[in-house]
Amino acid sequence: MWRFGGKRHPEAWETEIAWPIGDIEAADLIRTICRSAADTAARVGGVADTTNGKRRDKAGNERDRARYQAAARRAMEIAMKISDELMRDAAVGEIVDLCLKANDMKTAKILFRAIQANAIREIVLSDHPALQAP
């Protein structure tokens, strides 16, 4: 609606959270944030670097980069507040997926090392073998 002069709807990571929320709600919110920013992350990572056959302009690229970074930052902030270790590790795995779509290997490797549950580490590693330590 914002294109027609109406207000722009806030993104999933821009909404205020009435703390405290439970671990399940926090993990679901992280999943929602990561999935809503996935297309932007793919454009930032260069996977989807054309739109309708045209190259994106510099302003569009900067807008996408800022959108991806805001989403990842918010998801990480929420993940730090999850008390259940398995839920937190699963949520961090979602954020690792988002970072890898944006070709942000540095952040993805740091977050991957934070995953402590072996089962979740193996799942993330099977999906993204590039995270394998040399």
N, C-alpha and C positions, 0 to 999 in steps of 0.2 A: 504494500500500500504506500510505502514511502516514495515510490516513483511518481505517484499522482498527487503529491503534496501532503499526504498523511504522515503520521509518525512512523518511524522505523521500529519494528519489533525488536526487543533486546535479544541478543544471542544467548545461548544456554549458559555461557560462562559469565555473562554480564548481569545475570539476575542475582538479587540479594538472597542470601541463605539465612533463614531464621534458625540460628544455632541454639541448642544442640540438635543435630539430626543423627539418626542411627547409622551404623556402618553399612547396612543394606542400602539405605537411601543415598548415602555418600558414594558408594560403589556404582549405583545406578546413574547418579548424576555425572560421574566421571565417564561412564560408558556413553551417555548421551552427548557430553561435550566432545569426546573423541570422535564419535561418529558424525556429528554435525560439522566438525572441522576437517574431516578426512579429505574432502574434495579440494579444499584450500591447501592442505598439506601436500597433496599430490601435485598441485600447480607449483607450489614453492619448490618441491623436489625436482621439478622438471619432467615428471612423468606425463602430465597433461599440460604441455607448454603452449598449446594453441587453443584458441577458442573460435569455433566456426571457420577454421582454416586460416585465421589471422594470428599473428604474434601479438602477445599482450604488451601493452605499453608499460613504461617504467613505473608510472603511478599505480597501475593495477598490480604490478609485482610487489611494490612496497606495501600496498593495502593488504594483499594476501599474506605477506610475511608478518605484518603486524597482527593480523587476525590469527594466524597460526600460533605466534608466540604468546598472545593473550590467552588463547585456549589452553595451550600446554602449561603455561604458568598457573592458571586457575586450577587445572586438573591436578597439578602437583601439590598445590596448597591444600586442596581437599584431601588428597591421598595421605598427606602427613598427619591428618587428624583421625584417620581410621585406626581403631584400636585392635581389631581382629587381624592377626598376622596374615592369614590366608586371603582374606578379603582385600587387604592392602596390597599384597603381592599380585593378586589378580588384576586389581585396578592399575597398578604400576605396569603390568604387562600390556594393558590397553594403551597406556601413555607411550610405552616403547613402540608399539605399532604405529601410533600417530607420528612419533619422531622419525621413524624409518620411512614413512611415506613422504615426509618433508626432506629426506636425505640428511637428517641431522644426526650423524653417527656419534658424535661426541656426547650429546645428551643421552642418546639411546644406550650407549655403552655404560654410562654412569648409572642410569636408572636400572639397567639389566643387572649390574652388580649389586643393587639394593634388594633385588628379589632373593629371599632366603629359602622359600619352599622349593625343594628339589623338583617336585612334580611340575610346578608352574615354570620353573627355569627350563626344564626339558621341553615343555610345550612351546615356550617362546623361542627357544633355540631351534626347535624343529621347524618352526615357521620362518625363522630368520637366521640361517646358518652364518651370516656375515658377522654375527655377534660372538662367534667362537673366538676364544683367546688364541693368539698365534703361538 
